[in-house]
Amino acid sequence: MKIKAQYAMVLNLDKCIGCHTCSIPCKNVWTNRKGAEYMWFNNVESKPGIGYPRKWENQKIHKGGWELKNGRLSLNAGGRGRKLLNLFHNPDLPAIDEYYEPWTYDYGKLISGPRKKHQPSIRPKSQITGEHTRIQWGPNWEDDLAGVCETGSDDVNFNNLDHSIYLAFKKVFLFYLPRLCEHCLNPACVASCPSGALYKREEDGIVLVDQERCRGWRYCVSGCPYKKVYFNWHTGRSEKCIFCYPRIEAGMPTLCAQTCVGRIRYVGVVLYDVDKIRWAASAPKNQEVYPAHLEILADPEDPEVIKTAEKQGISANFIEAAKRSPIYRLTKTWKLALPLHPEYRTLPMVWYIPPLSPIAEHSTSTNLDTLIDSLRIPITYLANLLSAGDEEPVRLALKRLAAIRQYMRSVRVEQSIDAEVLDSVGLTVETAEAVYRLLAIADYNERFVVPTLSRTDEKGLYTDQGCCGFE
């Protein structure tokens, strides 16, 4: 057993209101320079939809992530031979139009233009070419289902569902999906890079791009199945979400988590067993990757895990933070949070609590299975998104959320405690109270358990962290 520490995040989709407040500070701080105009390290998509870039989930087109070939794990895009053959043209690389061609306006014309009879207007100009352009896509083009009647049929999460039914007015559903780099345990972007510029930090698992080593091959862009590595057309280098590591090292949460008005984000440390990564990513069936992923996460209260972590150099404040972290409880203890598309086999470390939704048809039944089956958002859709099509993990999470809601209603509204509903989903009253507090009323220090990262040598001097930042 080899224990390492990893920063991770959980997002509660049941509370996301799609305000994009998480995206704006990230955009202003990390991508406010030439060549990065089209980059959104954090964006919020409306589901159903094909997202940003277009059809990023369709790996038949983009060839991202990993696959099993003859029982062996290999990159979906192929190995060194295929990369060499496509050295000067990568057919799996999304074009700029799949994201959007960034634009601006010549605002001075509104003031300096000649007097006209009609309301003055200005045309959008490309920030890449400087020429006039047509706006045809964007990072939130389908916001609140705008145009989803046209694009929704290409949403791969409708697998085993008739999309035409759920895109009709009376059956349509909506929820928001905030996305950032998953900082995976088995990152395909790192494995795809010919120059070794992408790397996973030893001390905390954050995946970064060494700007000095990057040669602009862009195989990391196509290799990432979540399409969260971007190419800066001005510098000729790749860039990506850095999990706000300057803030993290100082004990502060990421900007997207700090500014979230819905308080849907949880940031913390988990301990994991490195020796199990290949085994988990190589699970024979796609539906078996998620359970294997859970097995990688180590119990921070286990004396054997603590002893091994200390022996392998993990600092005491990281171990203590792992014990208090909300991540392990939400993912493994309570099994409420699920990984995004585990079938990509990258073992992502940004997890999502599936959203409850209104029931599609009125029912007086209090049976949780009946209730879950009548929710407006189809279980199959959520399963395709969060558990490789296996509905049982999604059902368990939703049933537990519904049971806790029903229990708290009996306590607060009906004033007659109904603990039987908790027994049916394997929860105790104490656990229900803990889940309710964390998801509903937790304060700052409960949602964000971020230990500071010490970078000093034996003389107590601050050490260089390497060439991984931006100039």
GIBEL-V261345 format. One record per helix or strand of 2 or more residues. SS is the DSSP state (a for helix, b for strand). FROM is the first residue (numbers start at 1). TO is the last residue. If there is no record, write none. Layout:
BEGIN
<<SS/FROM/TO> <SS/FROM/TO>>
END
This chain:
BEGIN
<<b/3/12> <a/21/30> <b/43/47> <a/59/62> <b/66/69> <b/72/75> <a/80/85> <a/96/99> <b/103/105> <a/108/112> <b/124/126> <a/143/145> <a/148/154> <a/156/158> <a/163/166> <b/175/179> <a/188/192> <b/198/200> <b/207/209> <a/219/223> <b/229/232> <b/237/240> <a/245/249> <a/255/259> <b/265/273> <a/274/281> <a/287/296> <b/297/298> <a/303/311> <a/316/324> <a/326/333> <b/337/339> <a/342/344> <b/350/353> <a/368/373> <a/379/386> <a/391/412> <a/420/423> <a/429/441> <a/444/447>>
END
